[in-house]
Amino acid sequence: MLDYPLKFRPILKEKIWGGNKLKTILNKDSSLENLGESWEISGVKEDVSLVANGSLKGKSLNDLLEKYDGKLVGNHIYERFGNEFPLLIKYIDARTELSVQLHPNDELAQQRHNSFGKTEMWYIMQADEDANINIGFKKSISKEDYIKHLEEGTITEVLNFEKVKKGDSFFINTGKVHAIGAGVLLAEIQQTSDITYRIYDWDRVDDQGNGRELHTALAIDAIDFEKRDDFKLSYKKKKNHSSEIASCKYFTTNYLPIGGKVSKDYSALDSFVIYMCVSGSAEIATNGYSEKLNQGESLLIPAKNKKVILQAEDCELLEVFIN
């Protein structure tokens, strides 16, 4: 039953800052006006992914975990996480800026929310001219100065902004303030968590004139006030070769450009593998079963499948697993 590449139904989210690129560029089928996020593979409570293809169509990711355990995710991953899928895979389109926010670490998230923390990374798929992101502070700042800037509405004066372009990639540790800027379309790989502390929302209000909730008090103990140049990722771009972009205890993400036929052997890896297609399209096969993966789609190779064949004329994939 787990002998084929699994695709899941996207869970589409309308956001105050969302746009239409998920529909126009990534071909998501939606009538939502401000489509901000496509949750591709999710085990988040109330937002659990359903299989979209093959003999397991209609089954939830949780159903598969309970039935197939380590054969789906890898034995060491099942021992570590049990029936909780450890990653949340998304595509995000920001028509306007997201709120300036941060995420708690595992310890704080467990203590306060009975949740994992949220370490994440971004891969920029498309960016309008002069688009940027906020990531961290311009310089290290004291808690007192931070509170003063927050109270005076001048917090943006101390934030670090980075211009972005297609192919840029960033790692966001827990505690680091960050915001996706207007005009950015990206792929996001993160721990399974939906815990966000919003500290500033650009004085934005909804149709009723209400601002979104801020989490000023919760955020104080979670923020990393130090300036750390640990976010911009560099990687090689070798055709038909997996090049590491980011690796941490929560996930490894490789860049894998395909031009022709590539055979992958995951015999030494005790993990599922997720492919995110960030441009072009590819045929991905295991055990004689093949699935086409188009730009803006994702699929999961269950851990029990060790041989995968990828074929494309010109395609860029993100290859995600847990070491």
TAVEN-V495470 format. One record per backbone hydrogen bond with DSSP energy under -1.0 kcal/mol. NH is the residue of the N-H (numbers start at 1). CO is the residue of the C=O. E is the energy in kcal/mol with one decimal. If there is no record, write none. Layout:
BEGIN
nh = <NH | NH>
co = <CO | CO>
e = <E | E>
END
This chain:
BEGIN
nh = <6 | 9 | 11 | 13 | 15 | 18 | 19 | 24 | 25 | 26 | 28 | 35 | 36 | 37 | 38 | 39 | 40 | 41 | 47 | 49 | 51 | 52 | 57 | 58 | 59 | 61 | 64 | 65 | 66 | 67 | 68 | 69 | 71 | 72 | 73 | 74 | 78 | 79 | 80 | 81 | 82 | 84 | 88 | 89 | 90 | 91 | 92 | 93 | 94 | 95 | 96 | 98 | 100 | 101 | 102 | 109 | 110 | 111 | 112 | 113 | 114 | 115 | 118 | 120 | 121 | 122 | 123 | 124 | 125 | 126 | 128 | 131 | 133 | 134 | 135 | 136 | 138 | 141 | 146 | 147 | 148 | 149 | 150 | 151 | 152 | 154 | 157 | 158 | 160 | 162 | 164 | 167 | 168 | 170 | 171 | 172 | 175 | 176 | 178 | 179 | 183 | 185 | 186 | 187 | 188 | 189 | 190 | 191 | 192 | 193 | 197 | 199 | 200 | 204 | 206 | 209 | 215 | 219 | 220 | 222 | 223 | 224 | 230 | 233 | 240 | 241 | 243 | 245 | 246 | 248 | 252 | 253 | 254 | 255 | 256 | 258 | 260 | 262 | 264 | 266 | 269 | 272 | 273 | 274 | 275 | 276 | 277 | 278 | 279 | 282 | 283 | 284 | 285 | 286 | 289 | 291 | 293 | 295 | 296 | 297 | 299 | 300 | 301 | 303 | 304 | 305 | 308 | 309 | 310 | 311 | 312 | 315 | 316 | 317 | 318 | 319 | 320 | 321>
co = <300 | 50 | 39 | 37 | 34 | 15 | 35 | 20 | 21 | 21 | 22 | 19 | 13 | 13 | 91 | 11 | 89 | 89 | 44 | 42 | 59 | 7 | 54 | 51 | 56 | 49 | 60 | 61 | 62 | 63 | 64 | 65 | 68 | 69 | 69 | 70 | 74 | 75 | 76 | 77 | 78 | 81 | 190 | 41 | 188 | 38 | 186 | 36 | 184 | 17 | 17 | 180 | 200 | 178 | 197 | 105 | 106 | 107 | 108 | 109 | 110 | 109 | 104 | 172 | 189 | 170 | 187 | 168 | 185 | 185 | 183 | 128 | 162 | 179 | 160 | 177 | 158 | 225 | 142 | 143 | 144 | 145 | 146 | 147 | 148 | 149 | 154 | 155 | 136 | 133 | 131 | 124 | 165 | 122 | 231 | 120 | 103 | 173 | 101 | 134 | 94 | 126 | 92 | 123 | 90 | 121 | 88 | 119 | 86 | 191 | 102 | 100 | 100 | 201 | 210 | 206 | 198 | 215 | 216 | 219 | 219 | 175 | 228 | 169 | 257 | 238 | 255 | 253 | 253 | 251 | 321 | 246 | 319 | 243 | 317 | 315 | 312 | 310 | 308 | 306 | 266 | 73 | 301 | 320 | 299 | 318 | 297 | 316 | 316 | 293 | 311 | 291 | 309 | 289 | 286 | 284 | 282 | 280 | 277 | 294 | 275 | 6 | 273 | 72 | 71 | 302 | 264 | 285 | 262 | 283 | 260 | 258 | 279 | 256 | 276 | 254 | 274 | 252>
e = <-3.0 | -2.7 | -2.3 | -2.8 | -2.6 | -1.5 | -1.5 | -2.9 | -2.5 | -1.9 | -2.8 | -1.8 | -2.3 | -1.7 | -2.6 | -3.1 | -2.5 | -1.2 | -2.6 | -2.9 | -3.1 | -3.2 | -1.7 | -2.6 | -2.3 | -2.5 | -2.1 | -2.1 | -2.5 | -1.9 | -3.2 | -2.0 | -2.2 | -1.7 | -1.7 | -1.8 | -2.4 | -2.3 | -1.3 | -2.9 | -2.4 | -1.2 | -2.6 | -2.1 | -2.4 | -1.7 | -2.8 | -2.6 | -2.5 | -2.2 | -1.7 | -2.7 | -2.8 | -2.5 | -1.5 | -2.8 | -2.6 | -2.2 | -2.6 | -2.5 | -1.1 | -1.2 | -1.5 | -1.9 | -2.2 | -2.8 | -2.3 | -3.0 | -2.4 | -1.8 | -2.4 | -2.1 | -2.2 | -3.0 | -2.5 | -3.2 | -2.5 | -2.3 | -2.3 | -2.3 | -2.1 | -2.5 | -2.2 | -2.7 | -2.1 | -2.5 | -1.7 | -1.5 | -2.5 | -2.8 | -2.1 | -3.0 | -2.1 | -2.1 | -2.4 | -3.1 | -2.0 | -1.6 | -2.2 | -2.2 | -2.7 | -2.9 | -2.5 | -2.6 | -2.7 | -1.8 | -1.5 | -1.9 | -1.7 | -1.2 | -2.9 | -2.9 | -1.4 | -1.9 | -2.3 | -2.1 | -3.6 | -2.3 | -1.2 | -1.6 | -1.6 | -2.7 | -1.4 | -2.5 | -3.8 | -1.6 | -2.4 | -3.0 | -1.8 | -2.4 | -3.0 | -2.9 | -2.8 | -3.3 | -2.8 | -3.3 | -3.8 | -3.3 | -3.5 | -3.5 | -1.8 | -1.2 | -1.9 | -2.9 | -2.4 | -2.3 | -2.6 | -2.2 | -1.2 | -2.2 | -2.9 | -2.9 | -2.7 | -2.3 | -2.3 | -2.4 | -3.4 | -1.1 | -3.1 | -2.1 | -2.0 | -2.8 | -3.6 | -2.1 | -2.0 | -1.9 | -2.3 | -2.6 | -3.2 | -2.2 | -2.3 | -2.3 | -2.3 | -2.0 | -2.4 | -2.5 | -3.0 | -2.0>
END
